[in-house]
Amino acid sequence: MGDAASGRGHVVYPPRSAEDIFKDYRARRSAILRALTHDVEEFYAQCDPEKENLCLYGYANEAWEVALPAEEVPTELPEPALGINFARDGMNRRDWLALVAVHSDSWLLSVAFYYAARLNRNDRKRLFGMINDLQTVFEVVSGARQQQSKERSSMDNGGRAKPSVKIENNGKATTEEAYGEDDSDHGETLCGTCGGIYSADEFWIGCDICERWYHGKCVKITPAKAESIKHYKCPSCSSKRARQ
């Protein structure tokens, strides 16, 4: 595997530091999340039970692939769960996606700590802390499905999706109608906490320090509370400043 860009900074492979290993983890996680949420129909179609054993791979360039397992033994990296396609038609779709998500979480951790074998105890602890600050793939996939169910229920009742409220850099809250907004500028934005992909019908807030974006619910900020915030500082930046 050659050099790759994770989308948040260049990482040389194999990654050596806790920070670079975390960037690799986050990029692979983002790829798998995309497969199980944004690209779920394409992912579902590729997992044909009539095919041979298939695996879901997430790569450091944030691309995903459903493919046969590596042929060489031992493999360059730990391999994902084998044969995820066989159970596709024998399970409820929601349960099958959740099962793939759980196995993907295990694989992501195994790759991260394969790279982390040469780290010392404190660096491994720091790496796990950074990983643990993110939601698991299982948590995000389960939460996304619950959100979709709520949205369908709202539309079935003749309701209209709530407008999204975002905090711009000037600290003021702005309201945008979900159905009148063009998502193209935000399609690749991911929540700094859960890794979820931007959606115009949710409240988001941007940190004025690190410039990452977050779901309001992930950082416990409501639209009403955001109105009174002049400069928002995310939990990560707040904890860093407290330690200095």
N, C-alpha and C positions, 0 to 999 in steps of 0.2 A: 504494500500500500504506500503510495507516494505522499508528497505534501498535499495538504488540503486546507481550505479556508472554512472555518466553522460559521462564518457569518458575523462573528463578534471579535474578530482578531485572528491573525495567522498563527497556526500551530504547526510546528515541525514534528514529524512522526519518526519514531514513537515519542509521545509526549513524556516529559521527564518530571516536570514540577506538578504540584497539586493543582495549581491554577490551570495549566494546560490540559491536564487530565480531566478537570471539571469542564473545560470548554468542549473537549471531545465528547464527554458524557452528555452535555446539554444539547449539542448539535445532533447526536444520534437520537436522543430522546425527542427532539423536535421533529425529526424525520418520521419516527414511529407514530407520534401523536398525529401528524398530518395524515398518515395512512389510515389510522383508526377513526379519524373525525372528518377532516376536510375532504379527503380522497377516499372515503369509506366505500363508496359504490365501486370504484375501480379496484380497490383492494379486495373487496368481496368477490368480484368477478374473477380475479386472478387466482383465487384459492379454490380451484376446481378439484373436488374430491376424486375425480377420475385420473388426475395426474399423480406423479410419484411424490415421495416425501418432499414437502416444501417448507421453507423457513422465511420469516420476515426479518429482513436486514435493515438497519438504520445506519447511514454512513455519516462521516464527519463533514461532508459538504451539504448535509441536511436533506439528502435524497434518500428515498426508501426503495426497496426492491423485494419482490417475492421470488425466490430462486431455490434451486437445489442446494443442498449443503456442500461445503468444500470437500474435495476428493482426497486431499493430502492428509496424512495422519502422522504425527499430530498436526492439528491446524495452527495457522498463524495466530489466531485469537480464539477465545471460547466461542462456540457456535450457539445460535439461537435454538429455541425448541423446535424439534423435528416433527414434521407431519401435521402442521396446524390445519391444513386443508381437509384432512380426513373427517374431522368432526363438524365441518361447516354445516352440512345439511341434516345432521343428526341432533342438533341442539337448537334451542331458541337463539335467534340471531344476537340478541342483546347479551345472552349468557356466553355465547361463543366469542364475541368481541371482548368481553370482560376476561375470559380465560386467556386469550391471546395477549391482552394487556398485562396480566399478572406474569405470564412467562416472559414477556418483553422486559418488565421491570427487573426480573431476575437476571436476564441476559445483560442488560445495561450495567448493573452492578458488577457482574462477573468480569466484563470487559474493563471497567474502571479500575477494579482492584487487581486485575492482571497487570495493567500498566503500573499500578501503585506498589508492586511487589518490592521495589527498591527504595521506597520512601521510608522515612523513619516513623516512629510511633506518633509523634505530634503532627507530622504532615498527613499521615493517614487519617488521623482524627479530624483534622481541618478539612480534608477532602470530603469525608463523610458528612461533616457539618454542612458544607456547601450543597452537597447532594440532597441532604435531608431537609434543607430549606425549601426545596421544590416539592410540589405534589408529585405523587407517583403517577405513572401512566394510567394505572387502574383508577385512581381517584379522579383524574381529569376526564377519562372516557366515561366513567359512571356519572360524573357531574354534568357532562355535555349532554348525555341522553336525558337526564332529568330536566335540563333546561329546555331541550327540544320538546319534551312532553308538555311542559308548562306553556310554551309558545303555541303549540297546536291547540291546547285547551283554550287559550285566550282567543285565538282566531275562530275556533268553533263556536264560542259564545258571542261572536260578533264584536269582539274587542279589537283594539288596535294596539300594536306594539308600543311600549313606552319609549319616549324619546331618549336618546343617549345624551349624557352630560359629561363633558370632558373638561379638564383643567388645562388651559393653555399656559404658555410660559409667563404671561403677565399676571397669572394667579387668579384670573376671573373665570367663573364657570360659564360655559356656553352650551346652549341646548340645540340639538340638531334632530330633526325628524328622521326616524330610522328608515322610512321608506322614501325619503326625498334625498338622502345622502348618497354620494358616490363613495363606495368603500375602496376604490382602487388604490388610493394613497396609503391605506392602512392595512391592506391585505396580508402583508408579511409581518405586521407588528405582533409580537408575542408578549403575553403577560410575564413580567419579571418574577412573579411568584409561582404561578401554576403552569406557565408555558402555553396557556390557551391562546388560540388565534383571535385577532381582533374581530369584534362583531359590533355593528353600529347600534344595536338595540340594548347594549349594556353600558353602564357607567364606567368610565376609565379615568385615571388620573396620572399625570406625568410628574416624575421627580425632577425638581429644579437643580439637583446636584449631579446625579448620574444620567439623567435624561431617559431613564427607562420608563415604560408605561406599565400600569397595573390595573387589574380589575378593582373597582372600589371595594367589592366584598372581600377580596383577598387581603387588603390592607386596612379593612374596617373603617373606610371613609364613605360617608353618604353624600349625595349631591348637596343636601342642606348644610352639612358640616363643611363641605368643600368651599362653599360661598364665603366662609369666614377665614379661609386660609390664604395668607398673602403669598408665601413661598412654601411649597410642599416638599418635605424631605421624607423619603421612603424609610421603612424600618431598617434596611441594611445600612443606608447612609447614616441614619441616626445612631445605630449601634457603633459604627466605625468612629464617629465623632466623639461618642461617649468614652471610647477606649483610649483616645488620644490624650 
